[in-house]
């Protein structure tokens, strides 16, 4: 299975017709429906050609119906919102992000109360840091939804949806998308003056003189997956200091105190940026930790499950208090009777590709194998039960993937699920 980075690159750069065909295939449309309604062509061969190209894009061997299910599995891993439930059933797959999980939120006091108190303050900035799949997005949406009596403008923006061609295009894309979500007309041509001002100046003017000025109430702007910006030096050097300057301006200027920022990121910033221009040393930092046993029990009950103390202990011994891994387990158990009798079998299969974590584990394995330094680091981690000191950049990358947890300057694999799986797949000896 291709890595997340490779998938996103293919998905974002493929021709738009092929992308529409991909959405239709995983959405459950028949070839005839794609021909008539998506492509509006007369020949079914056109549909088959697009689908064949999709298989090539995602390195899928063309071996009959299974290859279509292989395509569904890849999309379900990285963009599950595109995949229809019926298609998952036809391919014998479980949802990568169960629909029930969208509504289930387990509080981790005092984090929520602190966020709710902060977001009502002028020029607020909340920085939520946690590895992937730890619940950052759910917390962001909780902040957005909190106290609907507050008449705020609310915008959620995932940074992966922006155009990273260069700083100018990125900032125009950013302004345009925020405006669209506020249902305001696009006025970029009016406010973007390339003759005398920089892109950063134009972006600031667009927000201050148009977007914020159009709102009578404060704007809660939530930027998720901000790490995406770190991968582009020029854009990061322009955009991140811009966020810092807006936050600082809000302390003194009425127009900017209306802006309240919430940013989510999986890792520390790793580009060279002046400390006085960074948004990561101001505002309120929030770090999401794993669930404790009480929260795990509450999470299970939210899925309609009643687990004994012993069962929770066994489950946490395998996956810890990791929200995503637990949600997958509870979703699976909720669809099986006699949970207590199922648990031992579930735990036995969990760290293998016959278990419910197959797609998740294969995705991590692919990402690791594509980078020799990460592979060497994981070999070292699975070869000992003690925390290991790795290169700081390697630790950061593994931490952002959710694979390790820190112990001072050392780190260890996050849970037994990863230790057993990678011990078997990389060293050839399952613990």
N, C-alpha and C positions, 0 to 999 in steps of 0.2 A: 504493500500500500504506500502511496506517495505521502510525503510529509505535508504538514499544514502549510508551510511556506510555499512549497511547490504547487499545492492545490490553489492557494490564493492567487499566485502568479498566473496560473493557467486560467482560472475563472475570471480574473479581472481584465485579462488581455485578449481573451478569445473574441472572435467576431460576434456582434450582438445577436445575429440570427442563430448562431450555434448555441449561444447562452440561453436563448429562449427555448430552443429545442431541448436543451438539458433540463430546464425547469419543467417543461411539459412532460418529459419522460419520467422524471422522479415524482412528478405531481399526479401521475396515473393516466395521462392522456394516451389514447391509442395512436398508432401510426397514421391512421386515417384522419383522426381529429387534428393531429399535428399538421398533416398535409393541407387540410381544408381551413383550419382556423388560426394556426400559428404562422405557417409559411405562405398560405394562400397560393399553392402551386397545383399543377395537374398531375404530376408524376410522383409516385411513391418513392422512386429511386432517389429523389432529392432528399427525402427524409432519411433514407438509409445511409446516404452519403454523409449527412450531418452527424448521424449517430456513430458511424464508423470513425469519423474524425474525432469524436468525443472519446472513443476507446483509445485512439492513438494519443490524444492529449493526456490521458490519465494512465497510460502504460498498461492497459487492460488487454489481455489476450482474447482474441475473438474465438470463443469456443461455444457458440450456441446461446441459449437463453441465460445461462449462468453469467455471461459477461454483462448482461444488462443488470443483473442483481449485484455484480461486483461494482458497477457504476453507482447503483443506489447506495451500496454500503459506504463508498467513499464520500458521497455527498451527505449521507446521514451522519457521518463522523464529523464533518467540518461545517456543514450548513444544514442542520437537521430541520430547520423551519421550512425548507423547500420540499421536504419529502412527505407524501401522503401516507396516512396510517395504513390504508389498504395495500399500498405498494410494499410497505414494510412487512405486512402479513404474508403477502404473496412470495416474498423473498426469504421468509423465515427469520426476519431481523427484529430486534427490539429497538425502540427509539433511543437515540443517543442522548436526548434530553426529554424525558417523559413529560407529556403535556401537564400532568398533575404537578410536576416540579415547578412549573411556571408560577403557581399560586401559593406554594408552600414556602413559608419563610420562618426560620427559627431565629429568634432574637439572641444576640450575644451581648448582654448588658455589660457595661454601660454605654456601649458603642452607639446604639440607636438614639438614646436620649441626648447624647452629646452632639450628634449630627443634627437632630431636630432643633436643639437650642442654638446651634451655630448658624444654620441656614437662614434664620430670620434676621440676622445681623447685617447691617449695610456692608457691602464689599466683602462678603464672606468668601473664604476659600477652604474647601474641604478636600484633602488628598487621601484617597483610599488605595492602600497598597496590599496586594495579596497575590499569590501565584494564580495561574489559570485555574478555573473551575472551583474556586473557593467561595464564590457568592458575591463578588464585587458588583456585578450588574444588578442582581436582586436588591442589594442594599441601595444602590443608586436609585432604582425605581421606588423603593420605600421612601426615600428622601423626597422624591418628586411628588409622591402621592400623599405625603404627610400633611395633615391639617388643611384640607381642601377649602376651609373657610378663608385661608389666605389667598387673596386674589392675585396670584403670581402668574407671569408667563413662564411656561415650562418647556424646555427643549432637551431631548436626549439625542446625542449624536455619537455614533460609533466611528472612531477615526479611520477604520478600515474602509469606510465608504467614500473617502475623499480622494481627490486626484493629486498624486505626489510627483507629477512631472517636474515641476520646479516651484520655487517659493511663490511667485506671482499667481500661477494657476492654482496652487494649493489654497492660498488665502481667498481667491475669488470663489473657489469651490466651497470653502468653509463659510464665507459670508452668504453665499447663495443658498446653501442647505439650511442654515439657521433661519434665514428669511422665509424659506419655503415652509418650515415647520411652524413658524409664527403666522403663516398665511398672509404674508406681506409681499407685495409686488417686487419683482427683481429690479433694482435701481442701480446696478453696478455701473452701467454706462454713465450715469449722472455723477456718481461719487468717485469713480476711479480715474484719476488724472495722472497719466504716466509721464507727462511733460515736465512736471515740477516736483512730484512727490514720489517716494518709494512705495513699494507694495505694502510695507508695514504701516506707513502713514495713511495710505488709502484705506486699509482694513480698519484702522482705528477710527478714521472719519466715518466710515460706513456704519460702524457700530454706534458711535457717539451721536452723530448727526441724523442718522436714519433709524436704525433698528431700536435702540434704546429710547430715542426721542418719540418713536411711534407708540410706545407703551406707557400707560399711566401708572402701571404697577412694576415692581421689581421683576427681573428675569433670572430664573434659576437655569443656568446653562450647564448641562452635564456632559462631559467629554470622556467616553469610555475607551479603553485600549489605547491610552496615550503613548504607550511604548512604541506604537507603529511609527510615531514621529522620530524616535531615536535613530531609526535606521537611515535617516536622510539628513546628513550633517547641515546642509544649507538651510533646509526647511526648519530643522530644530533650532538652529542659531537665530532664525528670525521669529519663529512662532512662540517658543517657550519664554523668551524675555518679554514678548508682547503680553502674554498672560500675566506675567509678574507686574508689568507696568500698569495694566488695567486694574489689578488688585490694589496696587499702591495708590493709584489715582483715586480710587474709591474712598480712601481715607480723608481726602481733602476736597473732592469735587462732587457736587450733587448729581451730575449726570452719570458718573461711574459708580456711585454707591448703590445704584439700582441693580448692578450686575453681581450675582452670587454664583460662584464657580464651584463645581464638583468635578474632580478628575479621578479616574480610575487607572491604575497602572500595575503591572505585574512585577516590575523590577526597578532597581535604582537607576537613575539616569547614568549612562556610561559614555556620553560624549563630553568633549572639553567645553565647558560653559562657565563663564564668569559667575562666581558664587553670588555676586550682587545682582545678577540678572536671572537667576534661576527661580522658578516658582516652587521648587521642591524644598526650600528651607523657610517658607513663610506659610501662613494659614494654619489649619488644624490637621495634623497627621492622624490617620486612622489605619491600623493594621489588623486585618482579619486573621484570627487564629482558628484552629480546628475546633470542632464541637467537643465538649466534655461528655461524660457518660449520661448525665442528666439530660443534656440537650439531644443526645442521640436517641434516648428513650422517647423524648417529646417528638422528635422527627419521625420515629417509627409509628407512634400513635397517630400522627398526621396522615399516615398512609393506611390507617385502619388496622395496624398490627399491634399485638400485645406480646412483647418479648420478655422472657425471663432475664434476670440479672446475668445468669450464666451465658445466655445467648448473646446478649449485648457485649459481654466481655470477650467472647469468642470472635464476634464480628469485628470488634475494635482491634483485636489482636492481629487481624488480617489487613484492615483498611484504615485503622486509626479513626479519627473523627473527621475525615475528609468529606465535605458535603456532597460532592458529585458522586464519589464512589458509594457513599451510603444511599443516596437517592436511587442509584441504579440497583443496589441490592434490595431496597424496600419495594421498588417497583416490581422487581422479579418475584419477591416473596408474596406480594399482594395478589399475584396471579397464580399462586399455588396454595393448595390446602395443606394443612398439617405443617405449618411453618417450622416448628421445632424439629420435625423429622427430616425436613428438607435442608436445614442449615448445614449439617455436616457434609452432605453431598455438594452443596453450593460452595462451601469453603474449600473443598478438595479440588473443584474444577476452576475456582476463581483465578488462580495465577497461571492458567493455561489458556490456549487458544480455543479450547472447547467450552470455556466459561463465558459469562455475560460480558466480561471486560475485553473480549477479543479485539474489537475495533480500536478501543482506547490504547491497549497495550501495543498493538501492531503499529499504531501511529507514532507512539513514543519511540519504539524500537527503530522505525525507519528514520526518524529525526536524528537519533543518536548515531546510527550507522553512516549517515551522510556526512558526519563531522568526526574525523579520526580522534581529535582531542577529547571530544565528549565520550567517545567509545572507550578510550583509555581510562578516562576518569571513572566511568561506570564499572569497568573491570576492577578497578582498585576498590571502589565502594562495596562491591558484592563479595570481594575476597576477604573482607574483615568485618566483624560486628562492631568495631570501634569507630568513632568519628574520625574522618580523614581531613587533612589540610590540603586543599587543591588551589590551583591558581585562582585568583580573585575573579577574573572574568569567566572562567569555567564554572565556578560556584554560582555566579550570578545567572548564567544561562540555564543551568540545571534548576536553580531555584525558581526562575520565571516559568519554566515548564511544569513546575509543581513536583519535581522528582526528589528534591532533597529538602531537608530542614537544617538550619544552622545551629551550631553549638559554639558560640563565640566565633572564632575565626575558622573553625572546623565545620564539617557537615557530614550527614549520614543520609541514606535513603529514607524517604518519608514514611514508608510503611512496608510491612512484610509482603504485601502483594507484589510490590516492585522488586523487592529483594529476591523472592522466589522465582519470579518470571525471568528477570534478567540473569540470575544465576544459572538458570537452565538454558536460556537462549544464547547467552554470551560466553559463559564458562562451560556449558554442557553438563552441569551438575545441579539439579534442583535440590534445594535444602529441604 
